[in-house]
Amino acid sequence: MNIFADFTQRVKNALQELELHDENGVSPDLTRVVVEAPRDPDHGDFATNAAMVLAKPLKMKPRDLAEKLVQKLNQDPDITETTIAGPGFINLRVAPAVWQRVLGSVLGLGESFGATALQPSPKVNVEYVSANPTGPMHVGHIRGAVVGDALANLLAFAGNDVVKEYYINDAGSQIETLARSAYLRYREALGEDIGEIPSGLYPGDYLKPVGSLLKDQFGEKLLGMPDAEWLPIVKEAAMAAMLDLIRADLAALGVEHEIFFSEKTLHDRSGANGSKIDHMLDGLREKGLIYQGTLPPPKGQVPEDWEDREQTLFRASDFGDDTDRALKKSDGSYTYFAADVAYFQDKFERGFKETIYILGADHSGYAKRLQAVGKAVSGGETDVIVRFCQLVKLMRDGEPVKMSKRSGDFVTLREVVDEVGSDPVRFMMLFRKNDAPLDFDFNKVTEQSKDNPVFYVQYGHARCCSVLRQASEELPDLETADSDLADADLTLLGDSGELELIAKMAEWPKVVNAAAETHEPHRIAFYLHDLASSLHGHWNRGKEMPHLRFIDAGNPKLTLARLALVRAISLVLSSGLSILGVNAPEEMR
């Protein structure tokens, strides 16, 4: 039940009954008419902008139109009061029965309250993390991993058919560097003193197990082979080990991708029709979207190795990019961008109607080129959404953190998760908009206080569960199963704090829709914090005014109604935390 969508439609119905027309006899466009919660709850339960957005096309004064609309809205039995504010905004108050229906809907639908069942369910691809498979995940990957995972969960909850995908960059020169680094550790495992790791190779201790694995499997056999023979063997072993390490690191954060897509498959020419990149080039060539030409030098300082050479170029500027992009170098080899285009084409051919890329802030220049690729390859059939994650600073009591750096030159994701746990990491990465810098303080995210957002929200859920357990102990004859709570007399809930909690829960479907449409999962975290704050606030009122407490042993009917409210709050909190990938504990000590 989306109460805002319900009352928006009621307002639109009332407008249609007024039979309004512009000077050309055309009915007004009602798409901009909305019903929202007013900024100040004292003004009413809802507010609508209808008169403000329709007055100009109808050549009416907003207040005059508002007065006409109010007369119609007053005929609705669920609307108990209407007032016109300022130049023409309309505030509404609704009957208690409206809030009772909302609460009944939460109890009836459980954690699926707020979810959408889109028919047909649009196919969405969310690609995130996609770090080079050359070592463990580091702190720079955490935010993108969490944002991408939560966004995928959110879109699925909002009714989309979502695939979580990781793009393995396994076709570049870094994979040979990985293999040579692992081979060095192999020699070390055989007892050789390898000395200091040469510049250009990966120095982290995480490659020592790979060296030991190669030793156990091949003994000294690889030592006698030329590079051309041992290199592919070590590449395969090192890549497999790194992907296992990456999966384990991400699993510690609660992130699991459904598809790991190999870049090498785009270059594979073993089939009869050439590689996927060849296929992509043929398609663009048929559409007249590639040509032979040269590019102007980059803006700013020109690299020393830049040359004006003819290349195979994609007409990216025709689709909103700043410049055309090279697909094939002058020596005939493919560019990295060519693989990006072929990869998108593969997604398009898999039927995705929306492809989402979660990238680090250092890739900020990629948005236009990826969107240009989407428009060109799909003919506008697939939307390309690009979201960037700003850097995270690790702090401890306001001071920068120095950790063990097992990787060799960076702080690992696993070190962060092992110290504070997955829940604080995930929640705090989402408690700020993804494109804003974030300070992550180890001490603050683990303290048990209202100043710690993740604790505050999780404690809200645990508090609800505690109330329900306490009720069973104090009133053992009171049936408190969900079916019993759904049958409670909700008309007994009349306190302003109780109604505020129901009104806050009524916002949940609207928050889900808005967060999904804008691809902003942080809205879920903000909402959960607000709901938990309302719960804790009402709890504190009960400490001062005993008649407001959730459990009244002398009044079982009122207690049952209030337990229904508590249970509904726990369901919404649990549902939202699930989207964020955060646990909803039943107890916190």
N, C-alpha and C positions, 0 to 999 in steps of 0.2 A: 504494500500500500504506500504510494507516494502521495502524501497529503498535499504537497505543493503542486504537483501535476493535477491532482483532483480539483483544487480550488482555482488553479489557473483556467481549467476547462470551464468551471462554473462562471468565472468572470467573462470568458469568451462567449459562453451561451447567453449570458445576460446582454452582452453587447450586440449579439446577433438579433436578439428579441427587440432591441431598440430600432432595428432596421435603419442603420446609419448609412449614408452615402455621401461621396464627395460631390463637387460641383459637376462632375461628368456622370453622376449616377452610379459610380462604382463603389462597391462595398470596401471598407478599409482592410488593409493587410493586418492581421492580428498576430503575426509571428513574433513581434517584439513585446507583446503583452506578457508579463510575468507576475507571479505572486511569490513573495519572499518573506522571510522573517524580518521584522523591522529592527533597526539597529538598537533602539530603546524598547525593551519589552513593555514598558509602561504605556506605549502608544497603541498596543494591540497585539493580537496573535499573528496576524499577517498584514502585509501591505502590498498594494498593486500600483503599478505605474501606468495603468491603462489610459487614463485621461491625459497623462503627460505625453505619451507617444502617439496618440491618435488625434489630438486637438489640431495640430497643424495641418495634416492632410484633409481634415474635415472642416477646416477654417472655422473652428470654434475656440472659445476660451477654455482652457483646461478645467477651470473650476465649474463652468457651466456644464461641461460634459460629465464631470465627476458627479454633479448633483443628479443628473439624469440616471447615471449608472447606479448610484446609491439607492435610488428608488427601486430599481429592479433587484439589487442584491438583498435589500431588506425583506424581500419575499421568500428568500431561502430560509427554511426553518433551522438550518445549522448555523446561520449567521445571526448573532444576538445583538451586535452593535456595529455601526459604520460611522466613521468620522472622516472629514476631509481636512487634510493637513496642508499648510502652505498654499502653493499655487494650484494644487490639484491631486496630490497623492491621496490615496484612499486607504485608511487603516481599518482592519476588520477584527472583531472578536467573535469567537465561535463557541458553540454550546459544549458543555462537558462531554456530551455523547461523542463528539468528534475525537476527543483524546482517548476516550474509552475504546473506540474502534481501533485507533492506532495501537494501543497497548494490546488489544486482542489479536491484532495482526502479527505483532512481534511474537507473542506467545504461540500463535498458531503456526507461523512459518519457521520459528526457531532461528538458527544461524543463517538461513537463506533469506531472511527479511532484508530487503534492500537489493537482492540479486535480481538480475534481469534474464529473461529467457528470450533472446533474440531469435527470430525465425525468418530466413535461415541464419545460422550463426556465422558471422563473418570470420574468415580465416586471417589470423594475424601472426606475423613472425616477429619475435623480439630477439634481437641478437645483442648479446652483452658480454662483457669481459674480453673475450677474444684476444687474450694476451699472447705474445710470442711464446711458444712452448719450449722455452729454453731454461726454465727454472721454476721455483716455487712462486706462488702468488705473493705480491708484496703489498704494502699498505696503500699504494696508489691504485690498486685494483679493487679495494674493498667497496668504495662508494658506488662505483659503476655496477659491481656485482649485486649489491643490495637494491639499488634503484631499479635495475633491470628486472630482477627477480620479483620485487614487489609490484612493479608495473604489470608484469605478465600475470601475476595472481589477480591483480585488480581488474584487468581487462577480461580475464576468464570469469570472474565474479559478475562482471557487467554484461555477460552473455556472449562473449567472443570465443571462437575456437582458436586457442593460442598455442603456439609452438615456441619453446625456449631453445635458442640455438647458440652455439659457440663456433666461431670460425677459426680453424687451426691454420695459422700462418706457417705452413710446413714446406713452402716451395722456395724460400729465399736463402741467401747466403748464410743467414744466422744458424741454419740447421747444420751446415758444414762446420761452422765454428763450434756448435754444441758437440758434434761428433768428435772433433779434434780435442776438445776439452775433456770429453769422457775417455778418449783413448789415452790421454795423459794420466788420468786417474787409474786406468787399467794397468798401465806400466807401474804406477805407484803400488797398486795392489799386488803386483808380482815381486815387489821388494825393491824396486828401483828408487833411488833418491832423485825426485824430479825437480827439487829446488823450488825457487819462486815461480809461480804461474806466469808464463809469458804474457806480455801486453797483448790484448786483443782476444784472449781466451777467457772463458768464464771461471772465476776463481773460487766460487762457493763450495763448501764442504758437501753440499747436497748431491754432488756428482760422484762422491766416493762410493756409495752403494752401487752405482752403475758400473764403476770400475771393478768392484768385487764380483758383481754378477757376471761380467765378461770373463773375468779370471776363472770363475767356477765353471763356466760353460765351455770356454775355449782353451783354458790353460795358457800355454805360451804360443799357441798356434798363430794368433794374429800378428805376433811380432815378426814372423818371417814373410808376411804378405806385403806386396806393394800397396801404396795408398788406394789405388783403384779397386783393390779387392777388399781390404778391411773397412774402407770408408762406408760403403752401403750397409755392411753388417752392423757397424757401430751406430750408424745413423738410426737404423731400425730399432735397435735396443735402447738407445738413448731417448728417442722419441716416445717409445712405449712407456719408459720409466717416467719421463716428464709428464706425460698425459695422466698417468696414474697419480702422480704427485699433485697435479693441478686439480684433478677430481677430488682427491682426499682433502685438499685445502678448502675447496669450495664447499664440500660436504660439511666440513666443520662449521661453516657459516650458514648452513642450511640451504645451500644453492645446488640444484641438480638440473643440468641441461638435458633435454630430450634428444637433441641432435648435436653431434660434433662433426662439423663439415670440414673436410680436408681441402685446402687450397690446391694440393697436388692433383686432385681429380679434375680440376679445371684445365690443367696442362696436359693431361693424359691423352696420348694420340693412339692408343692401342685399338680403338674402335675403327670401324670402316669409314666413318664420316669425319675423322679428325677430332680435335679436342673441343671442349665446350667453348673455349676462347675463339677457336676458328669458327664455330657455329655462330657465336655472337657477332663476330666481324662480318660474316656473310649476311646476317640479318640486317645489320646497320648499313651495310653497303647497298643492299637492295632498296632500303628506304632513303638512300642518298644522304645519310647522316655522317659519313666519314669521307675524308679527302686527303690528298697528299699536300703538305704545305709546311710552313715554318711558323714558329711561335715567337712573339716579341720577348725580349729579355725580361726576367722577373723584375718587379718593382723594387726600388731600393738598391742595395749593393748587389751587383751582378757577380755570381760565383766565378772563380778563376777558370773552371773547366767548362763554362757555358759556351756553346757554339751554335751558330745559326745553321742548323742542318734540317733537311727535309725529312719529315716523319709522317706516319699515318695518324691523322687527327680526327677526333670526334667533335661534332658541331655542338659542343656543350653550351656555348653562348646563345644559341637559338632557344635554349630551354631555361634561361635564367641564370646561368653560371657567368662568372666574371670573364672567363676566357675559354677558348677551345682547349681540349685536353689530348695529350699524346696517348695513343694506344699501342703503337709500334715504334721502336726506336729506329734510327737510321741504319743500324746494323741488322735489322730484321727481328730482334728479340722483343718480347712483349714487355710493356711497362707494368708496374704494380696496379696502375689504374685499370688496365685491360682486364686483370683478374677481378677487380671490383665490379666492373660492368658485367662480366660473364657470371659472377656470383649472383648479382641482382637478377639477371635473366633467369637463372636457375630457380630463384625464389618465385619469380613471376610465373614460370611454367609449372611450379608446384601449386599454383592457385591462390597465393596470398593476395588479399585485397588491401592489406596494410603491412608495410615493413618498417620496423622501428629499429634504429641504431642507437645504442647507448655508448657514447664516446667520452674520452677524457678531454679536459679543457685544451690540451695541446693539439687536438684535432679540430679546433674551431673552424678552420677553413674548409672542412669537408662537407658542410651542410649543403651548400649550393650545388656542388658537383654531384653529390648523391641524389639530390632532388631532381637535378637535370637528367641524370641517368634514368630515374624512375619514370619521368614524363616521356622520355624518348623511347625507352624499351617497351613500356607497357601501354603507350599511347594514352596516358592519363588514367588508366584503369586501376592502377595501384598507387595508393598514397605512400609517400616516403616521409617518415617522421624521424628527426634527428634530435636527440637530447644530449646535452653536455654536462659532465659532472666536474665541479671545481675541486681544487685540492683540499686535502684534509691535513690539518696540523695535529700531531700527537703531542699532548701536553700532560703534565702532572703538577697539579696545584699552580697552574699558570706558567710553568717552565717547560721548555721543549724536552721531549723524551729521547733518551739514548738507550737503545736496546742491544741485544747480543749480535744482531746482524749475522745470523747463521748463513745467510745467503752469500755473504762476501762483501756486498756493497749496498744493501738496503734492508729496511725493516720488513719482515714477512707478515703476511696476513695471519698466519697461524700463531705467531707470537702475540698478536693483538687479541685474537679470539681466545687463546689459551689463558690469557691473564684475566679478562673480564667476562668472558662468555659470549655466546652468539646473540642473545637477546639484547643486551645493552648496545652492542655494535650495530645491529640491524635497526633498532628503533632510533638511535641517535643519528644514524646516517640519513634517516628519513624525517628527522625533526627540524629540518631546514631545507629550503628549496634547493634542488640539485645544482643549480647554476650559481649558487652563492657559496663563498668559502666557508669552511667548517673547522672549528677547533674542537677536538675530541680530547677531553680531560679524563684520564683513567680514574682518578679519585672521585670526580663528580658523578660519573656514570655508574658507580657502584655504591654510592652512599644511599642509605635508606632514609630519604627525606622527601618532602614535597617539592624540593628544588631539583630533584632528579626525575625528569619526565617519564622515563621507562618504569621506574619504581612506582611512581604515582599512578600510572595507568594499570600496571599489573596488580598493584595493591588494591585498586578499585575492584577488579575481578575477584581477587581473593577475599575481599571484604564481603562481596555479595554471597560467595559460597559459604563464608563463615556465618552470616545471618541465617541462611537456610539450614545449616547444621544446628545452630543454636535453637532455631524454632522447633526442630525435631526433638531436641532434648527437653525443652521447656514445655512443649505441647505435644507429647507423644501420640495423642489420639487425633491430632490434626493431620489430615491427608494433604501432603504437599507435592505430590507428583505433578508433572507438567499439565496433565489432563485436568487435575483438580484446580490448579492455579488458573487455567483457562476458563473455568466455570465460576471463578470468584466474582463477587459483586463489586465491580469496578466503580460503581457510582459512589462508593464510600471514599474514593480518593478525591478529596476536594481541597486539600491544603495547597497553597501557592507553590511550595517547594516540590510537592509531588507532581503537580501539573507542569512545572518547569522541566522536571526530568522527562516526563512523557513528551513534551514539546521538543526537547533536545533529541530524543530518540526518533521523533518524527522527521528530523532533518537527515537521518542516515541515508535513505535512498537517494535523496537529492545530492548529498555529498558524494556518494559513490558515482552517480552519473556525471557530475561536474569533474571529479578527479579523473574518470576514465576518458571523458571527452577532451580534456586538456593534457592528458598524459602526465599528471602530477600526483604521484602517490603520497607526497608529503601532506596533502590535504587530509588523508586518512589519519595520519599521526596527529595532526592538529585537532581534528574532530574528537578523537579518542581522549585526548588530554582534556578537552572542554567537557566531555561527558563525565569523565572521572572527577573533574573538579566540581561539577554540579552534584555528583553523588556524595563526595566527601563533605561538601558544604551543607547538604541536607542532613547528613549524619551528625555533623557538629551542632546543628540546630536541635536535633533530638537529644543531645547531651544536656542542652540548656533547658529544653522544654520536653519533658518526658512523654507528654501526650502525642508527640510526633514520632516517637520511636517505632521502628519497623515491627517490633514484637510487643503486643499488648495481651498478656496472658488472660486478662479479664474480658477480652473482646475477640474471640476467634475469627469472626467474619471479617472484621477490620484487619486483623493480622494476615488473613489469607489474601486479602486484596493488596496489602502492602508487600507481601511476599511475591505476589504476581509481578509487582513493579520491580522488585529486586531481581527476580529471575530474568525479566525482560532486559534489564540493564546488563546483566551478566552475559546474555546471549549476544547483544550488540557489541559489547567489548570483546568477547571471544571471536566473533566474526571479523571484526576489524583487525585484531591482532593477528589472526590467521592470514589475512591478506598481506600484512607486513612481514609474515614469516616469523612472528614472535610468539612465544608460549603464553598461554593464559593460565597461570597457576591457581590452584584451588586453596593453597596455603602459602603463606610467606612468614618466615620466622626471622 
